[in-house]
Amino acid sequence: MILPDHEIRKLLKEGRILIKPIDEDVQIQPAGVDLRLGNEFRIFKSTSLPYIDTKKKPENYTDTVKITDDQPFIIHPGEFVLGTVKEYIKIPNDIMGSVDGRSSLGRLGIAIHATSASINPGWEGIFVLEITNIGRAPIAIYPGMRVAKLTLHKLSSPAEKPYGSDGRWKYQKQEGISQSRIHEEGD
């Protein structure tokens, strides 16, 4: 079951979900919450490596870029970057989230989230976006602009093992962008 606006407001007021900072009048939509672009990005360097080995800790193949609220971040055609949202999010054990890009940006060629758009029950932190420009022209995006929508789904019962409950989860309580930690998974 997808939660509507009035239930989202109720859960925020009760403290069962946390989305901070939030402007409820602007960000809460009929069936979700708009998320705003943060100020931190990871851009991929050109490298002479023949490939990235997912079983090894990654070499330093990205650079972190931080910009001010009024500064544009330009995404060039074919470019893939990681970016943050402004909001710190905390989801309880009986709710999961899904993140979708906004169609207004999609119509310009910006795909806001490339892969795992799910937020597991029990997760908290700053959500990292996988942003790609699939269009033909460079596009300026700005911190604070609404770039994605978080949809909240009520589970039939609380998760037995919510995200981070056993301490092995790689991105629990993240406050910035890290490089991929797929190498920590082992076999």
N, C-alpha and C positions, 0 to 999 in steps of 0.2 A: 504494500500500500504506500503510495507516495503522499507525503505530508503536504497539506495546503498551507497557505499563508497564516491563517489564524492559529493553527497548531504549531507552526514554527515559532510564532511570537510567544505562544504559551510556554514552549519548551525553553526558549531563551530566557524568559522571565523567571522560570523555575530553576534555571541554571543546569538543566539536564543536557543541553547542548551549549557550546560556547563558540561564538563567532565574534572576534574583537579585533580591531574596532569595527563597528557597524553603524550605518545610517539606515535604520529600519524603513523609513519612509521612501528611500530611494532603492535600497538593495533587496528588500523582500518583495518577491514577485508572487503571482497567484499559486505557483507550485515549486518554489525554490528560492534561492538566495543568490543574487549576483555577487561575484567576487571581483575584486579590483586588482589590477596589476601592481606588483611591488616594485622595489627599486634595485633589486639585485638580479644579475643575469650571469650565466656561464656560457661563454662562447668557445667553440672548438677551434683549436689551433691547427694550422697545416703541419703535417708531420711526415717524417721519412720512414716511420714504422710501416712495415708491410701490412699489418693488421693489429687490431686490439684483441688480446687474448682474454677471454672472459673468465678463465681459471686463475689468472694472475692479478695481483693488485695493479690497478691501472697506473701507467706512467702519467706524469702531469701533462695531460693532453687538452686541458681546458684552462681558460683564464676567467677570473671573476671580475665583473664590471659592475660598479655601483654608480647610479645616476641620481640626480636630484629630482624632486617632484615636477619641476617645470622643464626638464630636459627630455628631448625625444630619444627613444631607442630605435634605431633604424635596422629593420630586418630586410636583407637583400634576397632576391629570388634564389630559391634553392637552399637557403641558409636554415640551419636547425640550431636553436638555442634553448637553454633551460632558463626559466624565469620563475619568480615567486609571486604569490598573491600577498596582498597587504594583511589579510586577516589571519589570526591564529585561530585554529579550529579544533574543537574537541567533540568527539562523537561518543555517545554512550554505547553500552554493549548490546542494546536491542535496536539499534538504528545503523544503517549503512548509508554512505553517500555516493553519488556519481557526479562527475564534473564534465560538462559539455562546453564547447566554445560558443560564443555568441554569433548568430547568423550575420549580423551587420559586419563583423570582421571577416567571416567566411566569404562573404560576397566580394571582399577585396583580395582574397587569396590567402588569408591568414588562418591556419589550422592551429588552434590553441592547445589542443592536447592530443598527442600522437598515439599513445598506447594506454596503459592501465589508468583508466579514469575512475576507478572505484576507490572509495575510502572505506576501509574495513571498520567494523564495529570495534570500539575501544581505541581507535587511532586518535592521536592529537599532534598538532604541530602546524608549521607553515607548509601549505601544499605547494609542490613544485610542478610547474607547467612545462610541457614539451612543445615548444612553439616552432612552427615551420611556415615559411613563406612559399606557397606553391604557385603564386602568381608570377607576373612578368615584370613588375615594377617594385622598387624598394618601397617599403611602407614604414611610416613613423608611428610608433605606439608610445603611450605616455603612462608613467606611474599614476595610479589613482583612477585610470579609466576602467570601466566595467568590461572585463574580457571573457568571463566565464560564468556559468550558472551551476550552483551546487543544488542537486536534487536530493532530498532525504527520503529514505525508504524505511518504513517500520518493518522489523523482522517478526515472524510468528512467535518467537521466543528469544530471550537473550542468547548471544553466542556463547558456546561452551568454553572456547579458548579465544577471547577477544585479542585483537592485535596488541602485541607487546606484553601479554600476560606472562609469558615465560622468559622474557628478557632477551630473546634472540632476534628480535625484529630490527632491521637495519635503519629504518627511517622514523622510528617513534620519537616524538617530541623534537623533531628537527626545527631549527630556527633559521636556517639558511639553505643554500644549495651545496650539496656534496656531489662529488663525482659518483658514478655508478659503484655500487658495492656488491655486484653480482658474484665477484670472486669469493665472497664470504660464505656462499652457499655450500661449497664443497661438492661432493658427488651425490 
